[in-house]
Amino acid sequence: MSGFIITALVVLVFIVVYQLAKANEYSVILKDEEKVNASTNRLMAWLMLIGFILGLFGLYKCHVNLQDYLLPESASNHGDNYESMLKWTLIITGIVFFLTHIMLFYYIFKYQASDKRKSYYYAHNNTVEILWTTIPAITLLILVIIGLRNWSVMMDDAPKESLQVEITGKQFAWIIRYPGPDGVFGNTDFRLINDANNVLGLDWDDPASHDDIIFENGQMHLIKDHPAHLIIRSRDVIHDVGLPHFRMKMDAVPGIITTMWFTPKFTSQEMIEKTGNPDFVYEIACDQMCGNGHYSMRGTIIVETQDRFNSWLADQTSYYDLHYGESDKEEELVDNPEEESLVENNEVALN
């Protein structure tokens, strides 16, 4: 019903515009053509000026009203570089945008058609051509160089002391793997994958795989002020590890290992305090359309101090022991109420 109403309104607008045009033609015939044209020119000039002012007001209102929907402060060092690059890009292009549009609408109003002047045709000027070609080219070159520098930093080798975390995408969830006490990821083979007891296809003939820790709920733990090196895989189609709060993203491609690294700046609890949102969680989004369940493919990250991370990791049971052996560790509840709250927030977000 709403579609029919919208269509009818569009048709009605076209009819009104057509009738106004016809009425204008008739008025030209009945009145002096020059007077009608002069009146029309004045009307159009004022409408353009009014439209420009309303457009600027609209930009201001959008900026004010959409503030609450913007992401909070970048939570990674790499993200700070991208924020700076975006800020300077917006400043430069914003200055050009406002200057050119102010001049455009000013000249439309100032030099509306009049019997007092005639058009002056300015065909060519080499100096002007060089200026408006060279200045934008140099500006864009500088912006591109800054972008390449930031990209090279992100794609450079991660520091040796980085926390190694593997994240694997599948339709429609994230699987997180830590290397365990030996610090080495076990070998995998896609032919060994099954969702019952080997979601990543770990090769149990490789001793390094026996202490690997796997989380199928998409929850990742990272350390504040400690570089994290993400090793990214996909089990089926192309996904994309999107970390909006850290200003990072990287494709997960079947058969290819991709990586990225960054250093978290704030713990989850600190971001809760900064945002004033008790339900805040760092999100892992899939930024690549990957199927009909794409919208639900979401993971979360808990950033904590080194001591809390060590304590949390020590309480985990290896994936091998969960499915093929008996672990000597018993499940323990989180004693720290603050950490328990963070875990609950992440579980709610995942559900």
NUPA-420677 format. One line per 4 residues: number of its first residue (from 1); their letters; for each residue y, x, z of C-alpha. Coordinates in nm, 4 decimals, always signed. Layout:
<bamis>
NUM> a> Y,X,Z | ...
</bamis>
This chain:
<bamis>
1> msgf> +0.0000,+0.0000,+0.0000 | +0.2422,+0.2823,+0.0922 | +0.1670,+0.4543,-0.2403 | +0.2590,+0.1385,-0.4287
5> iita> +0.5878,+0.1080,-0.2371 | +0.6796,+0.4717,-0.3081 | +0.5998,+0.4274,-0.6783 | +0.8094,+0.1110,-0.6922
9> lvvl> +1.1023,+0.2889,-0.5247 | +1.0837,+0.5795,-0.7731 | +1.0815,+0.3359,-1.0661 | +1.3747,+0.1488,-0.9115
13> vfiv> +1.5762,+0.4721,-0.8776 | +1.5180,+0.5541,-1.2446 | +1.6302,+0.2034,-1.3442 | +1.9492,+0.2350,-1.1346
17> vyql> +2.0296,+0.5766,-1.2855 | +1.9707,+0.4410,-1.6352 | +2.1946,+0.1408,-1.5738 | +2.4688,+0.3635,-1.4323
21> akan> +2.4516,+0.5821,-1.7416 | +2.4795,+0.2771,-1.9663 | +2.7715,+0.1469,-1.7623 | +2.9426,+0.4820,-1.8001
25> eysv> +2.9005,+0.4675,-2.1782 | +3.0547,+0.1217,-2.1874 | +3.3449,+0.2298,-1.9653 | +3.4199,+0.5176,-2.2032
29> ilkd> +3.4377,+0.2728,-2.4897 | +3.6619,+0.0311,-2.3005 | +3.8878,+0.2933,-2.1419 | +4.0505,+0.6110,-2.2579
33> eekv> +3.7680,+0.8681,-2.3006 | +3.9735,+1.1613,-2.1718 | +4.0631,+0.9824,-1.8482 | +3.7002,+0.8860,-1.7888
37> nast> +3.5813,+1.2431,-1.8493 | +3.8449,+1.3858,-1.6150 | +3.7494,+1.1376,-1.3452 | +3.3804,+1.2171,-1.3915
41> nrlm> +3.4462,+1.5917,-1.3702 | +3.6368,+1.5525,-1.0432 | +3.3610,+1.3352,-0.9000 | +3.0900,+1.5850,-0.9967
45> awlm> +3.2885,+1.8775,-0.8545 | +3.3324,+1.7022,-0.5188 | +2.9684,+1.5930,-0.5110 | +2.8561,+1.9517,-0.5713
49> ligf> +3.0787,+2.0761,-0.2881 | +2.9573,+1.8039,-0.0519 | +2.5966,+1.8778,-0.1508 | +2.6467,+2.2468,-0.0725
53> ilgl> +2.7881,+2.1732,+0.2722 | +2.5082,+1.9267,+0.3501 | +2.2538,+2.1839,+0.2293 | +2.3905,+2.4480,+0.4693
57> fgly> +2.3816,+2.1948,+0.7523 | +2.0219,+2.1099,+0.6610 | +1.9248,+2.4788,+0.6749 | +2.0816,+2.5079,+1.0197
61> kchv> +1.9040,+2.1960,+1.1511 | +1.5684,+2.3129,+1.0160 | +1.6160,+2.6509,+1.1840 | +1.6972,+2.4884,+1.5187
65> nlqd> +1.4298,+2.2176,+1.5104 | +1.1463,+2.4455,+1.3965 | +1.2014,+2.7157,+1.6611 | +0.9296,+2.5711,+1.8857
69> yllp> +0.6740,+2.6006,+1.6040 | +0.7244,+2.9722,+1.5474 | +0.4732,+3.2279,+1.6723 | +0.5631,+3.4041,+1.9973
73> esas> +0.6509,+3.7720,+2.0150 | +0.4121,+4.0043,+1.8324 | +0.1271,+4.1120,+2.0601 | +0.0430,+4.4388,+1.8797
77> nhgd> +0.2209,+4.7616,+1.7886 | +0.1399,+4.7118,+1.4205 | +0.2856,+4.3641,+1.4426 | +0.6179,+4.5097,+1.5600
81> nyes> +0.6422,+4.7073,+1.2358 | +0.5801,+4.3962,+1.0274 | +0.8300,+4.1962,+1.2316 | +1.0939,+4.4611,+1.1651
85> mlkw> +1.0114,+4.4654,+0.7939 | +1.0316,+4.0850,+0.7728 | +1.3604,+4.0797,+0.9654 | +1.5314,+4.3266,+0.7313
89> tlii> +1.3916,+4.1508,+0.4239 | +1.5335,+3.8190,+0.5460 | +1.8685,+3.9775,+0.6333 | +1.9090,+4.1403,+0.2903
93> tgiv> +1.7901,+3.8426,+0.0874 | +1.9807,+3.6039,+0.3165 | +2.3098,+3.7836,+0.2579 | +2.2521,+3.7768,-0.1184
97> fflt> +2.1494,+3.4099,-0.1066 | +2.4556,+3.2908,+0.0843 | +2.7053,+3.5038,-0.1080 | +2.5763,+3.3983,-0.4500
101> himl> +2.5542,+3.0301,-0.3595 | +2.8968,+3.0234,-0.1980 | +3.0406,+3.1764,-0.5160 | +2.8362,+2.9421,-0.7365
105> fyyi> +2.9562,+2.6204,-0.5737 | +3.3103,+2.7537,-0.5271 | +3.3446,+2.8285,-0.8980 | +3.1960,+2.4903,-0.9914
109> fkyq> +3.4647,+2.3218,-0.7836 | +3.7492,+2.5615,-0.8626 | +3.6994,+2.5756,-1.2376 | +3.6037,+2.2185,-1.3191
113> asdk> +3.6954,+2.1067,-1.6696 | +4.0706,+2.0712,-1.7207 | +4.3223,+2.0493,-2.0037 | +4.5204,+2.3271,-1.8359
117> rksy> +4.2662,+2.5973,-1.9174 | +4.0115,+2.6933,-2.1763 | +3.6744,+2.8626,-2.1310 | +3.6743,+3.2395,-2.1535
121> yyah> +3.3584,+3.3849,-2.3041 | +3.2741,+3.7178,-2.1423 | +2.9984,+3.8521,-2.3641 | +2.9007,+4.1895,-2.2213
125> nntv> +2.9942,+4.4677,-1.9797 | +2.7790,+4.7795,-1.9403 | +2.9149,+4.8625,-1.5942 | +2.8351,+4.5187,-1.4559
129> eilw> +2.4887,+4.5239,-1.6155 | +2.4107,+4.8616,-1.4575 | +2.5357,+4.7513,-1.1148 | +2.3436,+4.4240,-1.0906
133> ttip> +2.0289,+4.5917,-1.2199 | +2.0392,+4.9166,-1.0227 | +2.1387,+4.7819,-0.6804 | +1.8565,+4.5194,-0.6589
137> aitl> +1.6070,+4.7738,-0.7965 | +1.6964,+5.0322,-0.5302 | +1.6892,+4.7666,-0.2554 | +1.3459,+4.6421,-0.3621
141> lilv> +1.2199,+5.0005,-0.3875 | +1.3208,+5.0658,-0.0269 | +1.1515,+4.7455,+0.0922 | +0.8344,+4.8310,-0.1015
145> iigl> +0.8254,+5.1828,+0.0471 | +0.8564,+5.0385,+0.3987 | +0.5753,+4.7927,+0.3214 | +0.3494,+5.0662,+0.1841
149> rnws> +0.4148,+5.2799,+0.4902 | +0.3147,+4.9955,+0.7242 | +0.0081,+4.9215,+0.5133 | -0.1019,+5.2864,+0.5135
153> vmmd> -0.0702,+5.3000,+0.8933 | -0.2896,+4.9926,+0.9327 | -0.5455,+5.1205,+0.6811 | -0.5475,+5.4752,+0.8194
157> dapk> -0.8438,+5.5951,+1.0243 | -0.8490,+5.4408,+1.3694 | -0.8055,+5.6759,+1.6676 | -1.1316,+5.8275,+1.7898
161> eslq> -1.0972,+5.6652,+2.1300 | -1.0705,+5.3153,+1.9774 | -1.2821,+5.0316,+2.1099 | -1.5376,+4.9534,+1.8378
165> veit> -1.5931,+4.5811,+1.7799 | -1.7810,+4.4223,+1.4919 | -1.6851,+4.0732,+1.3791 | -1.9013,+3.8855,+1.1279
169> gkqf> -1.8057,+3.5620,+0.9578 | -2.0529,+3.2915,+0.8643 | -2.0088,+2.9293,+0.7698 | -1.8433,+2.8294,+1.0032
173> awii> -1.8206,+3.0622,+1.3027 | -1.7439,+3.4175,+1.4091 | -2.0089,+3.6466,+1.5587 | -1.8887,+3.9338,+1.7775
177> rypg> -2.0898,+4.2520,+1.8437 | -2.0294,+4.5435,+2.0817 | -2.2317,+4.8664,+2.0569 | -2.3528,+4.8700,+2.4174
181> pdgv> -2.3757,+5.1679,+2.6592 | -2.4849,+5.4159,+2.3904 | -2.1660,+5.3538,+2.1932 | -2.3590,+5.3212,+1.8660
185> fgnt> -2.4158,+5.0073,+1.6576 | -2.7777,+4.9472,+1.5632 | -2.8788,+4.9221,+1.1974 | -2.8873,+4.5798,+1.0323
189> dfrl> -3.0748,+4.4346,+0.7364 | -2.9731,+4.1007,+0.5842 | -3.3408,+4.0238,+0.5165 | -3.4024,+4.0111,+0.8930
193> inda> -3.1345,+3.7481,+0.9606 | -3.2396,+3.4250,+1.1274 | -3.0318,+3.1952,+1.3453 | -3.3034,+3.1576,+1.6065
197> nnvl> -3.3134,+3.5107,+1.7480 | -3.1499,+3.7581,+1.5103 | -2.8189,+3.6240,+1.3790 | -2.7046,+3.9618,+1.2430
201> gldw> -3.0389,+4.0919,+1.1188 | -3.0648,+4.3797,+1.3661 | -3.3408,+4.6309,+1.2937 | -3.5423,+4.6484,+1.6146
205> ddpa> -3.7099,+4.9689,+1.4932 | -3.3741,+5.1359,+1.5507 | -3.3417,+5.2119,+1.9256 | -2.9602,+5.1919,+1.8996
209> shdd> -2.9846,+4.8179,+1.8330 | -3.1601,+4.7392,+2.1632 | -2.8453,+4.7591,+2.3760 | -2.6061,+4.5908,+2.1322
213> iife> -2.4226,+4.2952,+2.2834 | -2.3659,+3.9884,+2.0651 | -2.1560,+3.6779,+2.1225 | -2.2195,+3.3843,+1.8931
217> ngqm> -1.9341,+3.1796,+2.0410 | -1.6636,+3.3809,+1.8611 | -1.5109,+3.5189,+2.1801 | -1.3819,+3.8786,+2.1677
221> hlik> -1.2595,+4.0906,+2.4580 | -1.0040,+4.3667,+2.3973 | -0.8143,+4.6128,+2.6184 | -0.4379,+4.6208,+2.6680
225> dhpa> -0.2673,+4.9372,+2.5343 | -0.5991,+5.0606,+2.3944 | -0.6600,+5.0706,+2.0166 | -0.9217,+4.8275,+1.8868
229> hlii> -1.1111,+4.9075,+1.5674 | -1.2540,+4.5953,+1.4033 | -1.5509,+4.6357,+1.1692 | -1.5567,+4.3241,+0.9534
233> rsrd> -1.8571,+4.1702,+0.7747 | -1.9591,+3.8399,+0.6204 | -2.2998,+3.6744,+0.6105 | -2.2356,+3.4370,+0.3215
237> vihd> -1.8999,+3.3786,+0.1464 | -1.5574,+3.5425,+0.1632 | -1.3868,+3.4750,+0.4960 | -1.0711,+3.6262,+0.6385
241> vglp> -1.0158,+3.7534,+0.9916 | -0.6708,+3.6170,+1.0695 | -0.5064,+3.7313,+1.3942 | -0.1660,+3.5575,+1.3827
245> hfrm> -0.0509,+3.6664,+1.7282 | -0.1168,+4.0301,+1.6368 | +0.0254,+3.9849,+1.2827 | -0.2992,+4.1148,+1.1322
249> kmda> -0.5529,+3.9870,+0.8800 | -0.8324,+4.1264,+0.6652 | -1.0893,+3.9744,+0.4301 | -1.4548,+3.9581,+0.5306
253> vpgi> -1.6492,+4.0173,+0.2082 | -2.0275,+3.9776,+0.1660 | -2.1954,+4.3135,+0.1082 | -1.8807,+4.5140,+0.1872
257> ittm> -1.7582,+4.6445,+0.5225 | -1.3827,+4.6156,+0.5739 | -1.1884,+4.7403,+0.8753 | -0.8558,+4.7207,+1.0511
261> wftp> -0.7221,+4.8528,+1.3789 | -0.4343,+4.7717,+1.6121 | -0.3282,+4.8132,+1.9732 | -0.2786,+4.5006,+2.1879
265> kfts> +0.0456,+4.5065,+2.3892 | -0.0008,+4.2177,+2.6312 | -0.2923,+4.0784,+2.8262 | -0.3795,+3.7131,+2.7802
269> qemi> -0.2341,+3.6382,+3.1224 | +0.0936,+3.8089,+3.0302 | +0.1188,+3.5984,+2.7119 | +0.0601,+3.2842,+2.9160
273> ektg> +0.3574,+3.3830,+3.1304 | +0.5721,+3.4808,+2.8301 | +0.5087,+3.1575,+2.6414 | +0.5070,+2.9318,+2.9461
277> npdf> +0.1919,+2.7728,+2.8041 | -0.0980,+2.7672,+3.0540 | -0.3396,+2.6883,+2.7694 | -0.2353,+2.9823,+2.5502
281> vyei> -0.5157,+3.1789,+2.3826 | -0.5171,+3.4501,+2.1191 | -0.6728,+3.2955,+1.8103 | -0.9107,+3.4263,+1.5451
285> acdq> -0.8559,+3.2079,+1.2397 | -1.0289,+3.2090,+0.9032 | -0.7450,+3.2526,+0.6534 | -0.9663,+3.2087,+0.3478
289> mcgn> -1.0904,+2.8700,+0.2257 | -1.4618,+2.9094,+0.2863 | -1.6118,+2.5615,+0.2576 | -1.5936,+2.2103,+0.3978
293> ghys> -1.6053,+2.3326,+0.7587 | -1.3302,+2.5907,+0.7121 | -1.0913,+2.4033,+0.9414 | -1.3276,+2.4454,+1.2386
297> mrgt> -1.3911,+2.8188,+1.1964 | -1.2066,+2.9498,+1.4969 | -1.2609,+3.2244,+1.7500 | -1.0589,+3.3505,+2.0452
301> iive> -0.9625,+3.6817,+2.2037 | -0.9178,+3.7753,+2.5683 | -0.7002,+4.0827,+2.6221 | -0.7383,+4.2366,+2.9659
305> tqdr> -0.6872,+4.5601,+3.1535 | -0.9292,+4.8502,+3.1196 | -1.0830,+4.7910,+3.4643 | -1.1448,+4.4217,+3.4052
309> fnsw> -1.2894,+4.4925,+3.0623 | -1.5281,+4.7515,+3.2079 | -1.6357,+4.5074,+3.4774 | -1.6863,+4.2298,+3.2209
313> ladq> -1.8858,+4.4548,+2.9854 | -2.1094,+4.5778,+3.2668 | -2.2116,+4.2185,+3.3409 | -2.3292,+4.1475,+2.9836
317> tsyy> -2.6883,+4.1378,+2.8691 | -2.7992,+4.2951,+2.5423 | -2.8990,+4.0633,+2.2587 | -3.2469,+4.2225,+2.2517
321> dlhy> -3.3057,+4.1518,+2.6213 | -3.1855,+3.7944,+2.5789 | -3.4456,+3.7170,+2.3133 | -3.7225,+3.9747,+2.3440
325> gesd> -3.7171,+4.1193,+2.6940 | -3.6395,+4.0530,+3.0550 | -3.3025,+4.1724,+3.1740 | -3.2709,+4.3224,+3.5194
329> keee> -2.9269,+4.1689,+3.5510 | -2.8666,+3.8234,+3.6840 | -2.5839,+3.6095,+3.5610 | -2.2827,+3.6279,+3.7896
333> lvdn> -1.9860,+3.3971,+3.8125 | -1.6433,+3.5470,+3.7574 | -1.4991,+3.6073,+4.1030 | -1.1423,+3.6580,+3.9873
337> peee> -0.9826,+3.3114,+3.9463 | -0.7279,+3.4443,+3.6958 | -0.9983,+3.5840,+3.4659 | -1.2076,+3.2690,+3.5116
341> slve> -0.9103,+3.0627,+3.3956 | -0.8748,+3.2777,+3.0827 | -1.2412,+3.2341,+2.9966 | -1.2141,+2.8564,+3.0467
345> nnev> -0.9063,+2.8442,+2.8197 | -1.0963,+3.0262,+2.5461 | -1.3992,+2.8009,+2.5801 | -1.1774,+2.4911,+2.5552
349> aln> -1.0086,+2.6362,+2.2462 | -1.3428,+2.7063,+2.0828 | -1.4667,+2.3550,+2.1502
</bamis>
